[in-house]
Amino acid sequence: MHKIAKLALAVALYATSVIPGFTQSTKPMIVLVHGAFADSSSWNQVISRLEQHGYPVLAVANPLRGVKRDGDYVRRAVKDIKAPIVLVGHSYGGSVISDAAAGMENIQALVFVAAFAPEVGESAVDLSGKFPGSTLAPALGEAVTLANGEGKDLYIDQRKFPAQFAADVPLAEAKLMAATQRPITDAALAEPAPKAAWKEKPSWFIHGDADRNIPPHALQWMADRANSRKTVVVSGGSHVVMVSHPGEVAKLIEEAASAK
């Protein structure tokens, strides 16, 4: 019976430490939202650093179906977390967190990692084309037509993926990322943002100056418009700075989490 009681206690403690809505940490919960052509594993090295420093972390699987739809999904995923939240988005995930965080009192800060921070009515396509430099369109592979007239799923051509998406990542790792990339609908990239939470939440930004998906000029312009508390520009950084420079990304997230 004593062993059973100990086992039950261990299970209860484990549950309260990992299930959204339950945390014993005194630090904010870090919620990570990946972008297009990526998945939650893109945050792995950032997660390990945050957890080493005592932060509870949740990486949400972004559906990549549409800004409002994905924002609603993230909002439902975090609404019952009983702790302050720092919401972090990469790339298209920035549009999603900017929608999801609007009006959410438990979200204390936003961090944009090579990410869109759209004004209401702006789309990812709009912002990518605002300044020259994006080479994403010609790097796309053959699209997959969806059922019921729901548009197309977009992928980056695997042969072009390393140079386009992850030029500063070791080639073997970039090829794995190419093979496991998750598609985004063309409609999601063209959907006007319904909300702009960066107007009400303090925001931090980090991006690389060699980003080929979103022009660095556009990323800096969005950070300036959002009155970024701090903007970090990674020299030579690609679109996936959380993979190639996880230390810098984790450090900025921790700064946002500890800010008053």
Disulfide bonds with the S-S distance in Angstrom:
none
